[in-house]
Amino acid sequence: MERILNNGVILQKESEFFEFVSKVKKLLSYGKILLIHEDGKEGKSAKEALQKAGYVIEEGIFTKGDIFDFSKLKEKSFSEDCRLVISVGEDYILSIAQLYASRYSVHHFAIPTTLCGLFSAIPYSTFFDTDNLIRFHSTATTTVFLAEESLKERKPREIAYALGQTLCGMLSLFDKGYEFLILGREKKAEEYFSAFLAIKELFEKNFTPFSFFQPLYESAIILANFVFSPYLGTGFNLSWLISLYKNHKVSYNENCFLAGYTVFQIYQSCLPIDGGCAMPPDTVMDIKEIEITCGISATQNLRETKSDYANDYLRREFITKDYCPELLNMLKGEWLDSLAKSYRRLMGSCGFGLKKNIYIDQLFNLTNLCGQFVDGYPLLKHLKLSGITDLLYKTEV
């Protein structure tokens, strides 16, 4: 049966679904539905179905290029009597819909047509404006309708992209659990680590390139129950930096797996390492290098950030070493290499192979810089500001 996610809460019973539909009907006793979609059959079918049901529809038709003109998106307006936003399409359509649902303070009902759209319950989106990277936090409540049958027949490349987003989501769970350890909130840390292990178990037991849907589907449901920082997470940030470096802004999804895999490998390698007398990183130079390398000026946030992060270094160093065995135990196993093998086969079967991948020294440099580009206490940031990744990078190159 199809499932509904209501702000990350799973509604599985038919009675709960019809209760939601009843609320929507009461909500739309007057006013219009704003239907956000791309120009295609899915959007047209949704429009026809809603009009046939008697609803008044206003359309917003967008393309992938629209996420690069945030000023234009902000200026575009629709009727003030908008009572509900419905989005049908790929993940970028759902992100644009969150923007307008927040503006009009109405509910957002998302119907993803791609596997990457499964993650649209997370209320953070990324847009561009000239050379700036803009993080948008949606204040709208979002319900995601997961139509299982329509999502099962997917192309190999899309499965690979969704696998990458899932891996970055797992990294966010792991990082957030680590952050709660530093903050002394062990129960909250356990909650995030348990979710990470639940997804890991799904992939250990059920995932192959020929049987992919169920573990990805269940993983999206688990991830929807957690809200990450406005900076999305270490893996997502690195995938954006890679896409910017390669000047393929719109295709950051294809870099998600590479980003998540790289950071997890660094965690497995660096956790037992003592930075010793490594020099601390030059933050000012790192910010300049991000701006020059990736061609963005969004690092203004980094310049303005004021944090006591450095002041509690000894506490973080102690807790990281103390929990090192447990953290490594969670990461152990063949799950990561198994996923990498599946990813290579998926990309190979759609004619891409690994020919578009970034060179290892470029990738490692961006990964190292990514430690500056994260919020809170993620593990990569700690390793970066401890000087360990700088030391490794200099050794590698």
C-alpha positions, 0 to 999 in steps of 0.5 A, a space after each residue: 500500500 502507498 504510504 504518507 509521510 506527514 512531517 516525517 510521521 508515517 501514516 500507514 492506515 487507510 483511516 489516517 489517509 482518509 482523515 488527511 483527505 478530509 482535512 484537505 477538503 475542509 481547507 479548500 472550502 474556498 481559495 485555490 490550489 497552487 500546482 507546481 510542476 514541470 512541463 510534462 505528462 505528470 503535471 498535466 495529469 495532476 491538473 486534469 484530475 484536480 479540476 475533474 474533482 472540482 478544485 480551482 487550480 493555479 499553475 506554476 510551471 518551472 524548469 531545472 534552470 529556475 533554481 539558478 535564479 533565486 531572485 526571479 523565484 522570489 519575485 514571482 507571485 501567485 494568488 493570495 488566496 492560495 490555500 494549498 501547494 501541490 508539487 508533482 515532479 523531480 526533487 527540484 520541483 518539490 524544492 521550489 514548491 517549498 519556497 512558495 508554500 512557506 511564502 503563503 504559509 500553507 501546507 505543501 503536498 509533495 508527489 515525487 516522480 523520482 527516487 531522489 524526491 523521496 527526501 523532500 520531507 527534509 525542509 531544506 533546499 539549495 538555490 543559486 543566485 548569480 555566484 551565490 549559494 543560498 540555503 533555504 529553510 522551509 517553514 511550511 509543513 510538508 506531506 510526501 505521498 509515496 506512490 510505490 508503484 510509480 517509483 519502482 520502474 526507475 532508470 539505473 542512473 536515477 537509482 544510483 543518484 538516490 543511493 547517493 542521497 541515502 548515503 549522504 543522509 546516513 552520514 548526516 545521521 552519523 554526524 548528528 549522533 556524534 554532535 549529540 555526544 559532544 553536547 552530552 546528550 547521549 540519549 539523543 545520540 543513541 536515537 540518531 545512531 540507531 537510525 543509521 544502523 537501521 539503514 545500514 542493516 537494510 543495505 547489508 541484507 536487502 540491497 542489490 542492483 536488481 533489488 533496490 527499491 525496498 531498502 531505498 524506500 524504507 531508508 527514505 521513511 527513516 530519514 524523514 523522521 530526522 531534521 538536519 541542520 540548515 547546512 544539510 550535512 557533510 556529504 551534501 555540502 561536499 557533493 555541492 562543492 564537487 559539482 561547483 568545481 566541475 561547473 555542473 551545478 544542476 547535477 549535484 545528485 551525481 556526486 552524492 555517492 562519491 561524497 558520502 563514500 569518501 567521507 565515510 572512508 576518511 572516518 574509518 581511516 582517521 578516527 584511530 589517528 592522533 593529530 599530535 603536533 599537527 598545525 591547525 588549519 588556516 581558516 582564512 586561507 581555506 575560505 579564500 580557496 573555497 571561493 576561488 576553487 568553486 567560484 561562489 561567494 556563499 562563504 560569507 556565512 563562514 566569515 560571520 560565524 561566531 562559535 565557541 568551537 575552538 574553546 571546547 577542543 579538549 572536551 571534543 578530543 577526549 570524547 572522540 577518543 573515548 568513543 572511538 571503538 564504538 564509532 568504528 564498530 558502527 562503521 565496520 563491515 562490507 556494507 560500504 564496499 558493497 554499496 560502492 560495487 552496486 553504484 559502479 554497476 548502476 552507473 556503468 549500465 547507464 553508459 556513464 561508468 566512472 569517466 566523469 569522476 574527479 581526480 583523487 587529489 582534487 577530491 581530497 582537497 575539496 573534502 578537506 575544505 568541506 570541514 570548514 563548510 559544516 555547521 555544528 560538531 560533525 566529525 569531519 569538522 573536528 578532524 579538519 580543525 584538529 589538523 589531521 586531514 590537513 596532515 593527511 592531505 599534505 602527505 597524499 599530495 
